[in-house]
Amino acid sequence: MMIAKYADRLPLYRQEQVLGRASLATPHSTQASWVDVCGVQLQPRVDALREGVLERNVVYVDLHAGADARE
């Protein structure tokens, strides 16, 4: 669900429709709660990554957005 939401850019209401067609009815409000829980669980990792990056004197980035870039 998280990959579909963020990597595939599929909104929760659309995921609800897809799951409904597969007889896996899951309201997008329930999915939103799951997204919140994932965010809370992932926040310590995000904080650690941010801290590690900010400790560097130089940060290299790849400005190439890739083949899947959407403008």
C-alpha positions in Angstrom: 0.0 0.0 0.0 2.8 2.4 0.9 4.6 1.6 -2.4 1.4 2.2 -4.4 0.8 5.5 -2.6 4.2 7.0 -2.8 6.2 5.2 -5.6 3.3 4.5 -7.9 1.4 7.7 -6.9 -1.9 5.9 -6.4 -4.2 7.8 -4.0 -5.8 5.9 -1.2 -9.3 6.3 -2.7 -8.1 4.6 -5.9 -6.5 1.8 -3.8 -9.8 1.3 -2.1 -11.4 0.8 -5.5 -8.8 -1.7 -6.6 -9.0 -3.6 -3.3 -12.8 -3.6 -3.5 -12.7 -5.2 -7.0 -10.6 -8.0 -5.4 -13.2 -8.4 -2.6 -10.8 -6.9 -0.1 -12.8 -3.9 0.9 -10.6 -1.5 2.9 -11.9 2.0 3.4 -9.3 4.7 2.6 -9.9 6.1 6.1 -8.4 2.8 7.4 -5.6 3.0 4.9 -4.9 6.5 6.1 -4.5 5.2 9.6 -2.1 2.6 8.4 -0.1 5.4 6.6 0.0 7.3 9.9 1.3 4.2 11.8 4.0 3.6 9.1 5.1 7.3 9.4 5.5 7.0 13.2 7.4 3.7 12.8 9.7 5.2 10.1 10.4 8.5 11.7 13.4 7.3 13.8 15.0 6.0 10.6 14.3 9.3 8.8 15.8 11.3 11.7 18.9 9.1 11.8 19.4 9.4 8.0 19.0 13.2 8.3 21.5 13.4 11.1 24.0 11.4 9.2 23.7 13.6 6.1 23.9 16.8 8.1 27.2 15.6 9.8 28.9 15.5 6.4 31.0 18.4 5.2 29.9 17.7 1.6 26.8 16.0 0.4 26.7 14.7 -3.2 23.3 14.5 -4.9 22.2 13.0 -8.2 20.0 15.7 -9.9 18.9 13.2 -12.6 15.3 12.3 -11.8 15.3 9.1 -13.8 13.1 7.7 -16.5 10.0 7.8 -14.2 10.2 11.5 -13.4 6.9 13.3 -13.5 6.8 17.0 -13.9 
